Amino acid sequence: MNQAVQKVDAVLLRYQQKWIGDKADVKLCEKSRRVGLSWGEAEDATEIAARSKAAGGMDYWYIGYNKDMAQEFIRDVAGWAKGMNAFMGEIEEEVIKDEDKDILTFVIKFSSGFRVTALSSRPSNLRGKQGVVCIDEAAFHEDLAGLIKAAMALLMWGGKVRIISTHNGDTNLFNDLIQDALAGKKPYSVHTITFKEALKQGLYKRICLVRGIEWTQAGQDDWTKTMYDFYGDDAAEELDVIPTSGAGTYLPRLMIESVMQTDIPVVRLSLPAGFEQQPERIRVAEINDWLDEYIKPLLVKLNPNQRHYFGEDFARNGDLTALWPLAELQNLNLHTPFVVELRNVPFEQQKQIVFYIIERLPRFVAGAMDARGNGQYLAEVTMQKFGATRIAQVMLSQEWYRNNMPRFKAAFEDQSINAPKDADVMADMRCVKMDKGVAKVPDTAKVRGADGKDRHGDTAIALALALFAVKTLNPAAIEYQAATDTTYTETMDDMGDDFTFEGGGAW
């Protein structure tokens, strides 16, 4: 069996292996077309049904949205079974008597006593079933809600649920499931695989191998262009895993207002042009006076028994640096004690302010800092002082926003945070827009603040980073020391197992 497993690992690409290796009770996959996830899923189905009961074997139920998908999946299972020398019977057709019509199914029975069955998408087909169920191209099923409800019943008896699909619009229930899982509202594992990521991991090379043609970069580039040309305007959704949507404000005004409180201060420091040219002793002294007058009184009021976090969005000229602390309450809600905004503050004085605040946050656990561009310096020196396990240096990217902004929105929806009742903070939150299916502050977003100067959603990003620190960084890391660099970037490896794969047919 070990030899068989090694052969399978050699055949499957890395993202297929990660999908199969994820043993979560419920796992979701948002995927590009033409990347082979269903084919990889057929391998897992074969292994599950071929095992004895003592080894964890069980029945496997596959639900595609049409007959062709069902037949193709069963053929893939048969191919895997032969390759693994799993003892199976012939492909059979069976008829299930349903309420108003007979349902044709396709079945492979194994010597283990278990079977792989391809069903139609009627929810009633899953009644009384046990084992693993896979709903393929879920976004295109007519009654996905009913189907998921029926599938989840299998979990009671030790079964598992896999839900796989390309997107079919941002209002589809499948996209809602993905967003709820990313927000932490559902305890589901989420995998994402785009067409471009599949190419990076060897998709076209595998195709060339199966077809017996020589791989070249030029050939891959031509094939990639052909695929994008074929899907045309739909390529973003079909290949890039971006559900179609209209651009719109991410957080409704009433939702933001519902968490705002008048007693949370926003402390603002704007320095005059030329301040950076003052002697160091003058700059340090001026900032120390400001910290003692405006920040120290807020810090001494913090509850010494509560754990504290922060997020920071950096700017040197033009926009603002925003620092957003959070205190974790006994009920796990998050309280904002104050927010700090810095405009035209030199690098060294930003470091002075950030260090001052962190050193005085009671039971400080973790912070996440914007490490793009000039912000990389401040993020790095803060990490060096307070430790890599406590300071995340975040390269904000499309993938970071995709994976973290659902949690940001959920905090407002659940009213598990609070925020200052402040017009400029409101304007920042309203800067978050849906951009190609992903919530973010667009690069071109600008609003005029109460001081007459531009803002760029700065406090919204700082809050999103603070929530990232709360949910992502190790809460056990209480002590700190200088450590090696830990930079958070958005490759698939950095995000762990949050990605996937599709299929149909052999390579």
DONU-387915 format. One record per residue (C-alpha): residue number from 1; residue in three letters; x, y, z. Coordinates in pm, 1 decimal, m for minus. Each point is the difference from the previous one (the first is absolute). Example, Ala and Ser with C-alpha at 12.3 -4.5 7.8 and 13.67 -1.06 7.14 Angstrom:
residues 2
REC   i  aa       xx       yy       zz
REC   1 ALA   1230.0   m450.0    780.0
REC   2 SER    137.0    344.0    m66.0
END
This chain:
residues 507
REC   i  aa       xx       yy       zz
REC   1 MET      0.0      0.0      0.0
REC   2 ASN    292.5    235.4     71.0
REC   3 GLN    119.3    m43.5   m357.8
REC   4 ALA   m349.2     84.8   m123.3
REC   5 VAL     m6.9    315.9    214.3
REC   6 GLN    340.2    106.5   m132.4
REC   7 LYS   m118.9    m49.0   m357.3
REC   8 VAL   m311.9    206.4     68.3
REC   9 ASP    207.3    281.7    152.8
REC  10 ALA    218.4     m0.7   m310.5
REC  11 VAL   m302.6     30.5   m227.5
REC  12 LEU   m187.2    266.6    194.9
REC  13 LEU    114.5    360.4     m0.3
REC  14 ARG     70.1    174.2    329.5
REC  15 TYR   m333.9    176.6     27.9
REC  16 GLN   m186.0   m325.8    m72.9
REC  17 GLN    202.1   m172.0    271.3
REC  18 LYS    m83.4    277.2    248.7
REC  19 TRP   m370.3    m27.4    m77.1
REC  20 ILE      0.7   m376.2     47.6
REC  21 GLY    219.2     28.3    309.5
REC  22 ASP   m246.8    235.8    169.9
REC  23 LYS   m203.1   m223.0    233.0
REC  24 ALA   m244.3    268.6    119.2
REC  25 ASP   m357.4   m114.8     52.5
REC  26 VAL   m118.7    268.5   m241.2
REC  27 LYS    228.4    151.8   m262.8
REC  28 LEU    m78.7    248.0   m275.3
REC  29 CYS    181.5     64.6   m324.6
REC  30 GLU    m38.5    309.6   m216.7
REC  31 LYS    187.2    m77.5   m317.8
REC  32 SER     82.8     82.5   m355.0
REC  33 ARG   m127.4   m217.6   m277.3
REC  34 ARG    233.6   m243.9   m171.1
REC  35 VAL    232.2    m61.3    293.6
REC  36 GLY    m83.6   m359.2     92.9
REC  37 LEU   m155.4      5.3    347.3
REC  38 SER   m281.8   m242.9    m72.9
REC  39 TRP    251.6   m241.5   m150.7
REC  40 GLY    206.8     20.8    317.9
REC  41 GLU   m315.2    m38.1    209.7
REC  42 ALA    m72.0   m325.4   m187.1
REC  43 GLU    329.8   m136.4    134.2
REC  44 ASP   m109.4     74.4    356.7
REC  45 ALA   m340.3   m155.9    m63.0
REC  46 THR    172.6   m315.9   m122.9
REC  47 GLU    220.1    m25.1    308.3
REC  48 ILE   m293.3     58.5    236.8
REC  49 ALA   m223.9   m265.4   m155.2
REC  50 ALA    280.4   m253.7    m49.9
REC  51 ARG    103.3      0.1    367.4
REC  52 SER   m140.1   m245.2    251.1
REC  53 LYS   m229.6    132.4    270.5
REC  54 ALA    277.2    m47.6    257.5
REC  55 ALA    227.4    219.6   m213.3
REC  56 GLY   m259.4    278.0    m22.4
REC  57 GLY   m174.5   m104.5   m320.5
REC  58 MET   m354.0    118.9    m73.0
REC  59 ASP   m240.4     64.1   m284.2
REC  60 TYR     64.0    302.0   m221.8
REC  61 TRP   m278.9    202.1   m165.6
REC  62 TYR     77.7    234.3   m288.5
REC  63 ILE   m253.5    260.6   m112.6
REC  64 GLY     57.9    181.6   m326.8
REC  65 TYR   m260.7    220.7   m158.3
REC  66 ASN    m47.0   m211.8   m314.4
REC  67 LYS     30.3   m356.1   m126.7
REC  68 ASP    322.5     63.4   m192.2
REC  69 MET    180.3    111.5    317.1
REC  70 ALA   m118.3   m309.7    183.4
REC  71 GLN    120.3   m234.9   m271.6
REC  72 GLU    333.8    174.9    m34.9
REC  73 PHE     66.2    m14.1    374.6
REC  74 ILE    m78.2   m371.7     13.4
REC  75 ARG    235.4    m61.9   m293.2
REC  76 ASP    272.1    190.8    185.8
REC  77 VAL    m57.0   m214.8    309.3
REC  78 ALA     29.9   m313.4   m212.5
REC  79 GLY    326.2    128.6   m145.5
REC  80 TRP    142.8     69.4    344.3
REC  81 ALA   m114.0   m338.6    129.7
REC  82 LYS    178.7   m183.7   m280.1
REC  83 GLY    314.0    206.7     54.2
REC  84 MET      0.3    m83.7    373.0
REC  85 ASN    m93.9   m365.0    m53.9
REC  86 ALA   m309.4     49.8    213.8
REC  87 PHE   m242.8   m288.5    m39.3
REC  88 MET   m324.4    128.7   m145.2
REC  89 GLY   m294.4   m118.4   m199.6
REC  90 GLU   m125.2    134.2   m331.0
REC  91 ILE   m165.2    337.3    m36.1
REC  92 GLU   m372.0    m53.7     57.5
REC  93 GLU   m309.9    205.6    m53.7
REC  94 GLU   m258.3     m2.2    277.0
REC  95 VAL   m338.2    164.8     32.0
REC  96 ILE   m110.8    174.6    318.6
REC  97 LYS   m375.4     28.4     51.6
REC  98 ASP    m61.7    361.7     90.4
REC  99 GLU   m324.0    178.4     88.6
REC 100 ASP   m106.1     90.5   m352.0
REC 101 LYS    252.7   m158.8   m235.5
REC 102 ASP    261.7   m273.7    m34.7
REC 103 ILE    359.1    122.2     40.3
REC 104 LEU    281.1   m163.2   m195.8
REC 105 THR    328.4    m38.2    191.3
REC 106 PHE    344.1   m133.3    m90.9
REC 107 VAL    175.6   m229.9    244.8
REC 108 ILE    335.0   m172.2     55.7
REC 109 LYS      7.6   m264.6    274.7
REC 110 PHE    325.2    m97.7    173.1
REC 111 SER     98.7   m324.0    169.5
REC 112 SER      4.8    194.4    327.6
REC 113 GLY   m379.3      4.3    m14.4
REC 114 PHE     m8.6    376.0    m61.2
REC 115 ARG    m93.1    180.8   m319.6
REC 116 VAL     38.8    322.8   m191.1
REC 117 THR   m335.0    124.8   m129.6
REC 118 ALA    m65.1    295.4   m229.0
REC 119 LEU   m342.8    149.7     74.9
REC 120 SER   m209.2    275.9   m148.2
REC 121 SER    m38.9    325.2    191.4
REC 122 ARG   m334.3    m67.8    166.9
REC 123 PRO     37.9     54.4    378.4
REC 124 SER   m228.6   m295.3     74.2
REC 125 ASN    258.3   m233.2   m154.7
REC 126 LEU    218.6     38.7    310.1
REC 127 ARG   m265.3   m107.1    250.4
REC 128 GLY    115.0   m287.7    213.3
REC 129 LYS    347.5     m0.9   m153.9
REC 130 GLN    329.9    m27.6    190.6
REC 131 GLY    356.3     76.7   m105.2
REC 132 VAL    171.2    277.8   m191.7
REC 133 VAL   m196.0    228.7   m232.9
REC 134 CYS    148.4    229.4   m264.7
REC 135 ILE   m209.1    273.8   m162.7
REC 136 ASP    177.4     98.7   m320.7
REC 137 GLU    m60.2    330.5   m182.7
REC 138 ALA   m218.1     90.2    296.3
REC 139 ALA    m72.5    355.2   m118.4
REC 140 PHE   m195.7   m140.6   m293.8
REC 141 HIS   m238.9   m233.5    186.7
REC 142 GLU   m363.8    107.5      5.0
REC 143 ASP    m58.2    m69.4    370.9
REC 144 LEU    343.5     38.9    153.9
REC 145 ALA   m143.1     96.7    340.2
REC 146 GLY   m207.3   m316.4     17.9
REC 147 LEU    288.1   m209.8   m126.5
REC 148 ILE    240.5    136.8    262.3
REC 149 LYS   m256.1    m53.0    275.7
REC 150 ALA    m38.0   m363.4   m103.0
REC 151 ALA    376.3    m49.6    m35.1
REC 152 MET     77.6    140.0    344.5
REC 153 ALA   m215.5   m270.7    158.2
REC 154 LEU    270.7   m251.2    m97.1
REC 155 LEU    239.7    167.7    244.9
REC 156 MET   m199.9   m142.1    292.5
REC 157 TRP    116.0   m350.6    m89.9
REC 158 GLY    365.5     81.5    m58.6
REC 159 GLY    m30.4     99.3   m364.0
REC 160 LYS    160.5    295.2   m175.6
REC 161 VAL   m116.6    266.7   m245.0
REC 162 ARG    194.0    148.6   m290.7
REC 163 ILE   m143.0    293.9   m196.2
REC 164 ILE    180.1     94.0   m321.9
REC 165 SER    m84.9    263.3   m259.6
REC 166 THR     97.9    275.0   m233.3
REC 167 HIS   m182.4    320.3     85.7
REC 168 ASN   m340.1    100.4   m133.3
REC 169 GLY    m31.1    358.5    121.0
REC 170 ASP     66.3    160.0    337.8
REC 171 THR   m361.6    m40.1    116.6
REC 172 ASN      2.5   m376.9    m45.8
REC 173 LEU    m30.3   m216.0    313.0
REC 174 PHE    332.8   m162.6    m81.4
REC 175 ASN    176.3    336.7     25.1
REC 176 ASP   m186.3     67.6    324.7
REC 177 LEU    139.2   m325.5    140.5
REC 178 ILE    353.0     97.3   m101.9
REC 179 GLN    m32.0    345.9    155.3
REC 180 ASP   m153.3   m135.3    322.8
REC 181 ALA    278.8   m256.8     31.3
REC 182 LEU    270.9    261.6    m60.6
REC 183 ALA   m168.2    224.1    258.5
REC 184 GLY      8.7   m280.5    254.5
REC 185 LYS   m379.1    m27.0     14.0
REC 186 LYS     10.9   m357.8   m127.5
REC 187 PRO    260.2   m255.3    116.3
REC 188 TYR     80.1   m104.0   m355.2
REC 189 SER    335.6    m36.7   m171.3
REC 190 VAL     37.3    219.9   m310.6
REC 191 HIS    223.3    m71.6   m299.2
REC 192 THR     50.0    237.8   m292.9
REC 193 ILE    178.0    m77.7   m324.2
REC 194 THR     22.2    239.9   m290.2
REC 195 PHE     97.4    m95.7   m351.9
REC 196 LYS    325.7    195.0     26.3
REC 197 GLU     93.2   m168.0    326.6
REC 198 ALA    m68.5   m340.6   m156.4
REC 199 LEU    237.5     91.0   m282.7
REC 200 LYS    269.2     96.8    252.0
REC 201 GLN    m36.7   m338.2    164.0
REC 202 GLY     41.7   m191.6   m324.5
REC 203 LEU   m342.3    m38.2   m161.4
REC 204 TYR    111.1     54.2   m358.3
REC 205 LYS    313.8   m207.7     48.8
REC 206 ARG   m219.6   m288.6    112.8
REC 207 ILE   m224.0     45.8   m302.6
REC 208 CYS    303.9    m11.6   m226.9
REC 209 LEU    117.9   m318.0    171.1
REC 210 VAL   m334.3   m173.3    m49.7
REC 211 ARG    m28.4    116.8   m360.3
REC 212 GLY    357.8   m100.6    m77.9
REC 213 ILE    112.3    343.6   m111.7
REC 214 GLU    300.8    201.3    107.2
REC 215 TRP    m63.2    276.0    251.4
REC 216 THR    126.3    346.9    m88.7
REC 217 GLN    m67.4    334.6    162.6
REC 218 ALA   m119.6    133.5   m335.2
REC 219 GLY   m241.7   m289.0    m33.4
REC 220 GLN   m134.0     62.6    349.1
REC 221 ASP    m39.6    371.2    m69.3
REC 222 ASP   m191.2    m71.5   m321.9
REC 223 TRP   m225.9   m253.5    172.1
REC 224 THR    m66.7    241.3    286.2
REC 225 LYS    m94.2    276.2   m241.5
REC 226 THR   m229.2   m239.8   m184.3
REC 227 MET   m180.2    m85.0    323.3
REC 228 TYR    m47.1    364.2     97.1
REC 229 ASP   m113.4     88.6   m352.3
REC 230 PHE   m250.8   m285.9     11.0
REC 231 TYR   m162.4    123.7    320.5
REC 232 GLY     24.9    367.4   m101.5
REC 233 ASP   m190.9    230.0    234.6
REC 234 ASP    m80.1   m297.2    223.6
REC 235 ALA    366.0    m84.2     64.0
REC 236 ALA      9.8    184.1    333.3
REC 237 GLU   m269.5   m225.1    140.8
REC 238 GLU     75.9   m321.3   m189.3
REC 239 LEU    380.3      4.8     31.9
REC 240 ASP    101.4    260.0    261.7
REC 241 VAL   m259.8   m108.0    259.4
REC 242 ILE   m154.8    347.3     29.4
REC 243 PRO   m381.6    m21.8     26.0
REC 244 THR   m172.8    248.6   m225.5
REC 245 SER   m142.0    298.1    181.0
REC 246 GLY    m57.5    368.5    m25.3
REC 247 ALA    242.7    222.7    184.6
REC 248 GLY   m159.6    131.7    315.9
REC 249 THR     66.1    116.0    352.4
REC 250 TYR     84.7   m296.5    219.5
REC 251 LEU   m140.1    124.8    331.5
REC 252 PRO   m342.3    168.7     13.9
REC 253 ARG     m1.8    322.6    196.9
REC 254 LEU   m253.3   m130.2    251.2
REC 255 MET    219.5   m303.4     69.1
REC 256 ILE    298.8    223.9     76.0
REC 257 GLU   m206.4    236.0    216.5
REC 258 SER   m129.8   m294.5    202.6
REC 259 VAL    346.4    m59.8    152.2
REC 260 MET    105.4    364.9     42.4
REC 261 GLN     29.3    152.6    348.1
REC 262 THR     46.9    364.6     94.6
REC 263 ASP    240.7    m70.5    288.5
REC 264 ILE    280.6   m147.8   m215.2
REC 265 PRO    253.4    273.4    m80.4
REC 266 VAL    191.7     47.9   m324.6
REC 267 VAL    334.7    165.3     75.8
REC 268 ARG    145.8    185.3   m297.9
REC 269 LEU    350.7    134.8    m48.5
REC 270 SER     86.8    206.5   m307.7
REC 271 LEU    350.1    143.4    m17.5
REC 272 PRO    104.4    303.0   m204.3
REC 273 ALA    219.3    m23.1   m307.6
REC 274 GLY    366.3      4.7     92.2
REC 275 PHE    m43.2   m165.2    339.4
REC 276 GLU    219.5   m289.6   m117.9
REC 277 GLN    286.7    251.2    m36.6
REC 278 GLN      0.4     89.1    368.4
REC 279 PRO    285.9   m137.8    213.4
REC 280 GLU    m67.4   m345.3    139.4
REC 281 ARG    m21.7    119.6    361.5
REC 282 ILE   m269.6    251.4    m98.1
REC 283 ARG   m201.9   m257.9   m194.0
REC 284 VAL     20.9   m255.8    281.4
REC 285 ALA    m90.7    254.2    266.5
REC 286 GLU   m298.3    137.4   m194.1
REC 287 ILE   m143.0   m348.1    m53.9
REC 288 ASN     61.6   m100.3    362.2
REC 289 ASP   m197.2    307.1    112.9
REC 290 TRP   m284.0    m92.3   m236.5
REC 291 LEU     m2.4   m361.6    117.6
REC 292 ASP     m9.4    102.7    365.3
REC 293 GLU   m283.1    246.0    m58.4
REC 294 TYR   m227.3   m190.9   m236.5
REC 295 ILE     90.0   m371.7     m3.4
REC 296 LYS    116.0    m82.2    352.8
REC 297 PRO   m336.5     93.1    162.9
REC 298 LEU   m174.4   m245.5   m234.3
REC 299 LEU    249.9   m279.4     62.1
REC 300 VAL    m22.8     19.9    379.9
REC 301 LYS   m375.4    m58.6    m26.4
REC 302 LEU     45.1   m337.7   m174.0
REC 303 ASN   m108.8   m307.0    192.5
REC 304 PRO    318.9   m181.1    110.9
REC 305 ASN   m179.6   m335.4    m10.2
REC 306 GLN   m104.1     18.9   m365.3
REC 307 ARG    207.1   m119.6   m292.3
REC 308 HIS     86.2    267.1   m256.6
REC 309 TYR     71.9      1.8   m374.0
REC 310 PHE     46.1    264.7   m267.5
REC 311 GLY      0.3     60.1   m375.1
REC 312 GLU    193.7    271.5   m182.5
REC 313 ASP    m33.2    146.6   m349.5
REC 314 PHE    308.7    199.4    m99.9
REC 315 ALA     44.6    324.7   m190.0
REC 316 ARG    273.6    260.0     m0.7
REC 317 ASN   m130.3    268.8   m236.3
REC 318 GLY   m347.0     62.7   m136.6
REC 319 ASP   m206.6   m258.1    186.0
REC 320 LEU     m8.1    m85.9    369.1
REC 321 THR    164.3   m254.0    222.0
REC 322 ALA   m280.8   m149.7    208.3
REC 323 LEU     53.2   m206.8    316.4
REC 324 TRP   m301.6   m195.3    130.0
REC 325 PRO     33.0   m180.2    337.4
REC 326 LEU   m248.8   m267.6    108.5
REC 327 ALA    m68.7   m141.9    345.5
REC 328 GLU   m148.2   m349.5     28.2
REC 329 LEU   m294.2     m4.8    242.3
REC 330 GLN   m111.3   m290.6    216.9
REC 331 ASN   m274.0    m89.9   m252.6
REC 332 LEU    264.7      5.8   m279.5
REC 333 ASN   m143.1    315.5   m155.4
REC 334 LEU    260.5    261.3    m91.9
REC 335 HIS      5.9    350.2    145.1
REC 336 THR    172.8    297.9   m163.6
REC 337 PRO    147.4    218.1    276.3
REC 338 PHE    121.1    270.9   m241.4
REC 339 VAL    132.0     52.2   m353.0
REC 340 VAL    312.6    194.7    m97.5
REC 341 GLU     48.7    183.5   m331.2
REC 342 LEU    336.1    141.1   m108.2
REC 343 ARG     50.3    238.8   m290.2
REC 344 ASN    343.2    109.4   m128.0
REC 345 VAL    179.8   m164.9    292.4
REC 346 PRO    366.2    m97.5    m70.4
REC 347 PHE     97.5   m367.1     m0.8
REC 348 GLU    193.9     17.3    327.3
REC 349 GLN   m281.7    178.8    179.6
REC 350 GLN   m251.2   m255.9   m126.5
REC 351 LYS    225.2   m266.8    149.9
REC 352 GLN     15.9    201.1    323.7
REC 353 ILE   m380.4     14.3     18.5
REC 354 VAL    m60.4   m361.8    m94.4
REC 355 PHE    255.7   m132.5    249.6
REC 356 TYR   m139.4    224.2    275.0
REC 357 ILE   m352.9   m134.3    m49.4
REC 358 ILE     92.5   m367.6    m35.1
REC 359 GLU    219.1      7.7    310.9
REC 360 ARG   m299.1    123.9    201.0
REC 361 LEU   m275.1   m224.0   m138.4
REC 362 PRO    m89.9   m237.7    286.2
REC 363 ARG     48.0   m370.1    m77.3
REC 364 PHE    102.4     87.6   m353.4
REC 365 VAL    m44.6   m304.9   m224.3
REC 366 ALA     49.0     97.6   m363.6
REC 367 GLY    m16.7    267.0   m266.5
REC 368 ALA    m14.8      4.3   m379.5
REC 369 MET    173.4    275.6   m197.1
REC 370 ASP    m19.2    119.8   m358.9
REC 371 ALA    337.3    m98.0   m147.3
REC 372 ARG    m47.1    136.7   m350.3
REC 373 GLY    244.2    259.3   m133.1
REC 374 ASN    133.8    233.4    265.3
REC 375 GLY   m201.5   m178.4    265.0
REC 376 GLN    237.1   m292.9    m21.7
REC 377 TYR    261.4    182.0    211.6
REC 378 LEU   m234.4     70.9    290.9
REC 379 ALA   m150.9   m349.3    m13.8
REC 380 GLU    345.7   m159.3     m0.6
REC 381 VAL    148.4    195.4    290.0
REC 382 THR   m316.8    m58.3    202.7
REC 383 MET     27.3   m373.0    m67.1
REC 384 GLN    366.2      7.9    104.7
REC 385 LYS    m87.5    165.7    330.8
REC 386 PHE   m315.2   m191.1     92.2
REC 387 GLY     56.4   m332.9   m174.5
REC 388 ALA   m104.0   m171.2   m321.1
REC 389 THR   m269.4   m203.4    177.5
REC 390 ARG   m172.0    319.9    109.7
REC 391 ILE     45.4    237.3   m293.6
REC 392 ALA   m128.2   m100.2   m344.0
REC 393 GLN    145.4    192.0   m294.0
REC 394 VAL   m287.7    m12.8   m247.2
REC 395 MET     35.2     57.6   m372.9
REC 396 LEU   m355.8    102.0    m81.9
REC 397 SER   m105.0   m172.1   m320.9
REC 398 GLN   m307.2   m117.6   m188.7
REC 399 GLU     25.7   m339.8    167.3
REC 400 TRP     44.7    149.7    346.9
REC 401 TYR   m313.9    206.9    m47.4
REC 402 ARG   m189.3   m300.1   m140.8
REC 403 ASN     81.9   m209.7    306.8
REC 404 ASN    m33.9    263.2    272.3
REC 405 MET   m265.5    254.6    m92.9
REC 406 PRO   m292.1   m243.0     55.6
REC 407 ARG    112.1    m17.6    365.3
REC 408 PHE     18.2    381.8      5.8
REC 409 LYS   m359.5     28.0   m120.1
REC 410 ALA   m119.1   m274.5    233.9
REC 411 ALA    126.1    201.2    298.7
REC 412 PHE   m237.0    282.6    m97.2
REC 413 GLU   m286.6   m236.3    m78.8
REC 414 ASP     35.8   m177.6    335.5
REC 415 GLN     70.7    323.7    188.1
REC 416 SER    297.0   m174.3    159.6
REC 417 ILE    211.1    318.9    m23.1
REC 418 ASN    m54.3    368.2     66.3
REC 419 ALA    142.6    309.4   m167.2
REC 420 PRO     21.0    376.7     52.5
REC 421 LYS   m304.0    200.4   m102.8
REC 422 ASP    199.4    218.7   m234.6
REC 423 ALA    m76.0    135.4   m346.4
REC 424 ASP    347.9    m70.2   m136.0
REC 425 VAL     m1.2   m358.4    131.6
REC 426 MET   m341.4    m46.5   m163.5
REC 427 ALA    139.4    131.2   m329.3
REC 428 ASP    292.5   m244.1     21.7
REC 429 MET   m229.5   m297.8     58.6
REC 430 ARG   m212.5    105.7   m295.3
REC 431 CYS    314.4     m0.7   m216.5
REC 432 VAL     m2.0   m380.9      3.8
REC 433 LYS   m149.6   m107.5   m332.2
REC 434 MET    m60.2   m320.3   m190.1
REC 435 ASP    272.6     m3.6   m262.5
REC 436 LYS    m14.3   m295.0   m243.2
REC 437 GLY   m176.0   m207.8    260.2
REC 438 VAL    239.8     86.9    283.9
REC 439 ALA    m64.3    252.2    277.9
REC 440 LYS    287.9    247.4     30.1
REC 441 VAL     86.9    366.9      3.0
REC 442 PRO     58.9     70.7   m370.8
REC 443 ASP    328.0    171.1    m86.1
REC 444 THR   m189.4    298.4   m137.6
REC 445 ALA   m226.2     44.1    304.1
REC 446 LYS     31.2    348.4    147.4
REC 447 VAL   m225.1    189.2    240.8
REC 448 ARG     42.0    347.5    144.2
REC 449 GLY     39.0      1.0    379.2
REC 450 ALA   m121.4    258.7    249.9
REC 451 ASP    343.2    163.4    m16.6
REC 452 GLY    m44.8     58.1   m373.4
REC 453 LYS    265.6   m257.0    m93.0
REC 454 ASP    m26.9   m332.9   m178.4
REC 455 ARG    m60.8   m334.6    165.8
REC 456 HIS     25.9   m348.4   m150.8
REC 457 GLY   m207.9   m227.7    219.6
REC 458 ASP    289.5      1.6    248.0
REC 459 THR   m186.5    m90.1    320.0
REC 460 ALA   m197.0   m271.0   m181.6
REC 461 ILE    324.0   m172.8   m100.5
REC 462 ALA    140.2     42.1    351.7
REC 463 LEU   m309.3   m166.6    147.6
REC 464 ALA     13.8   m283.7   m252.3
REC 465 LEU    364.2    m58.7     96.3
REC 466 ALA    m87.2      7.8    370.9
REC 467 LEU   m266.0   m266.0    m55.0
REC 468 PHE    256.2   m202.8   m196.1
REC 469 ALA    232.9     18.5    300.8
REC 470 VAL   m274.7   m117.3    235.5
REC 471 LYS   m109.8   m293.4   m214.3
REC 472 THR    328.6   m110.6   m153.3
REC 473 LEU    298.0     55.3    226.3
REC 474 ASN     90.7   m237.8    280.4
REC 475 PRO   m187.4    110.1    313.2
REC 476 ALA    239.5   m200.4    219.2
REC 477 ALA    297.9    221.6    m88.7
REC 478 ILE     14.9    219.5    310.1
REC 479 GLU    378.4     37.5     41.7
REC 480 TYR    207.1    143.4   m282.4
REC 481 GLN    348.8     40.0   m128.5
REC 482 ALA    160.5    112.9   m325.2
REC 483 ALA    m41.4   m268.8   m261.8
REC 484 THR     42.8    m70.1   m367.1
REC 485 ASP   m219.0    170.7   m256.0
REC 486 THR   m352.3   m135.8    m43.4
REC 487 THR   m155.2    182.6   m293.6
REC 488 TYR   m360.8    m75.7    m89.4
REC 489 THR    m39.1    m13.2   m376.0
REC 490 GLU   m277.6   m147.7   m204.8
REC 491 THR    133.4   m310.0   m165.5
REC 492 MET   m204.1   m316.7     30.1
REC 493 ASP    258.6   m153.7    231.4
REC 494 ASP    m36.6    291.8    240.4
REC 495 MET   m372.6    m50.4     19.2
REC 496 GLY     35.5   m366.9     90.4
REC 497 ASP   m257.4   m227.6   m157.4
REC 498 ASP   m242.0    264.4   m123.6
REC 499 PHE    m18.9   m117.2   m358.5
REC 500 THR   m131.0   m267.3   m236.4
REC 501 PHE    m43.4   m171.5   m339.6
REC 502 GLU   m265.0   m118.6   m261.2
REC 503 GLY    m29.9   m270.4   m251.9
REC 504 GLY   m154.7   m224.2   m249.5
REC 505 GLY    187.2   m259.7   m196.5
REC 506 ALA    349.9   m133.9     18.1
REC 507 TRP    301.1    223.5    m63.4
END
